[in-house]
Amino acid sequence: MSSTATDVVVTGLGATTPLGGDVASTWEALLAGRSGVSRITDDWVKEFPAQLVARLTDDPVGRLDRVKARRLDRSQQVAVVAAQEAWESSGAADAGAAPERVAVVFGTGIGGALTLLGQDDVLEEKGPKRVSPFTIPMLMPNGPAAAVGLAIGAKGGVHAPVSACASGAEAIRWGLDLLRFDRADVVLVGGAEACVHPLPMAGFAAMRAMSTRNDEPERASRPFDKARDGFVLGEGAGALVLERAGSARARGATIHARLAGAGATADGYDLVAPHPEGEGAGRAIGAALRDAGLSPSDVGHVNAHATSTPVGDTAEAAAIRSAIGEHVLVTATKSQTGHLLGAAGALESIFTVLALRDQVVPATANLDDPDDDAAVQALDIVRHGPRTASFSAAVNDSFGFGGHNIALVFTTT
C-alpha cells in the first residue's frame, strides 16, 4: 500500500439525484428501497417506445443564484449544486486551502445537450440574432467542470474527462493521481448529466438500450434480472472532495473513506458493446486492486455498474467473478436511481463510501428472477432489502461506450 504521506482520503460528499436533493436524503431513500423512476407525461413522448425517466427530486435552479443559474446549462447547474455540498461539508475552504493548490476534475458523458438542442430550435424558429450569447459556454462538455471551478475558486487546474458512462469515475481516478503526484492539495471530483430530451431519448431507444416497461416505472430498471430490457435515463450529479490523509487529519477533517486505488483499461472490442466475458472490465478491477495493494479476498462489496441491459450485466458479472470471486456482496443501485450516464460513477462511488461507513450493502431492486448466466448465478447479489456486513474494502465499477473501464477501490481508514 502507499505510504501515509500519499494516502488519499474522501473528506466531502455532495449529490443531487432522482432520490433526493442531497447526500443524506438520497442515501436514506436508497436504503428504504424507493425508486426515482417515473413515466414521462409530456406530449412529445407519445410515439416513443421508451417513456421512462429518473428525474431530479429538486430543481437545481432553486438552489442557485437565479441570475447565474440562467447562464448555466442544466448539467452545469446540477454539478454546482453537488459540488457546493461536497465543498462545504469538507471544510476545506474554512481551513484556508490555497486556491492555487485546489483543483477540479468533473466529468460528463454528453454535456450541455439541452442548451445545444434548445438553441438550435431558437436559431431555426427566430434566426441567429436571437441565439443566446451564453450558448457556447453552456453547451461545451467542459462546462460542468468550469462552473464548479468558478464556484469554489479553484486555481490549481480544472479538468473535464469525457468517457461516456465512465466519466464520473474517471474524474475520481484523475483526482487520485493529482494528489499522488503533488499537483494539488485538494481536489473536488465528480460527474454530472442532465439530458432528458426527445433526441437523446430517441437515440438510446433506437439502439434498444432503454427499458420499455412503461406501465411499471418503478420496476423497469432491473439489473441482473432475467426480464431486464434496458436502462432508464436519469439525471443528476455526484461530487467528492479528495485530500491527502496527513493534511486532512491535521486539520481535523471528517474522513469518510480512503481512496486506495484505481484501474483503467479499454476493451478494444466494440464501440458500444462490452466484451462478452468482461475481459477489459476484469483487467480494470485487477489493476485497481494492485494499485491499492489488496488481494481479491480483501474485497467485501462491489457496487456494480449494471445498467439493466441484457449483454452488459452478464459481461460485468463475469468480470467480477473472475477478478474478485464469488464471496463478494454485489449491488446495482441503478435499479433505483436510473442511469445517470456521466454522473453514474461519481454517485455510485458515494454509495460505495457510505456502504463502507455504515457497513450496509443496499439491495438491488427488482431482482426477482436472476439471469441463468453462470456468473450471475454464482455471485452473491444483495436483494430483498439491504444487508449488514463487516468489510473493510469495496469496489465501484464504471464502464462507458467506447470500451472505457474504470474500477475504484475504497477502504475504511
C-alpha angles and dihedrals in degrees: 000000000000119000123265089254091064100031109126121214138185113243103164137040131188136169147161113194147152087273100049148344095249142017097273096050092043093051093046091051092047093053090045090057097241120156127225094200123110139162118263112241099186116122093239093066097061094096094043120105091212113051103166132108141167104224128188117270091217127045106236092214089070090058096052139060102278096226092050092043091059089058094053129078114236090255089057093046093056091045092055093046092053093041093052091053092049093045094048094045091051094058090216093132092051089050090060100249107191109244091223088061096046117093135183129212112180123165136199134181099212108003123195098006094142091056094045094050095039095050091046087059089050091050093051096043103036107016136247096297091066096054111113117256086223093060098104099046089045096052102038113110092232088057097100091050092046092049091050092048091053092045094058098030095243114178101165095085136302117222133183119198113195110193103140113246092355093060098100093048092045089054088058091050091051090050091053091054094047090057095043091052091046093241091132140010097213127024126189108206135178149106139259138194136171115161107134098150136124095257099054089040091052092046095052091044091052088057088052087236097127130078116252095194088121097158093057106043097167091050097044100091104065113158116201091005119132090233097051114133107175145310133294116234113241136181134212145082142258128201136185133187115223127196138161110271096237096057092041092054092043091060093042096246122170107254113207098182144326120262095219104174150344137206132195131188141157124230097218085202115097139346095243109003120080121230101277093234094042092244096157093040091052091051090052091053091048092049091050092051092050090048089052093046091238135130124225090255090062092065116092102172141029125195098206126214087224105153098184095255117138097237101032098056096051092046091053092046088056090049094051092046094050098041101038111009139236098291096077123103108237129197134176110206095183084082086080106023100040118225113310092189108205091015095050098088093049095047093045090049087057089051089050091051092048091048088056092046095049097031092230131119116214117232126252103242123223094017095140101144115020117221116267090237109126095233093049090049092049098051123087098236111183114234141151091048140338118302125218115221143157114247137142102196133046136178130217117202125203128176132178143191108278092049096279113163125185127175123184127194121208125184138183114263 
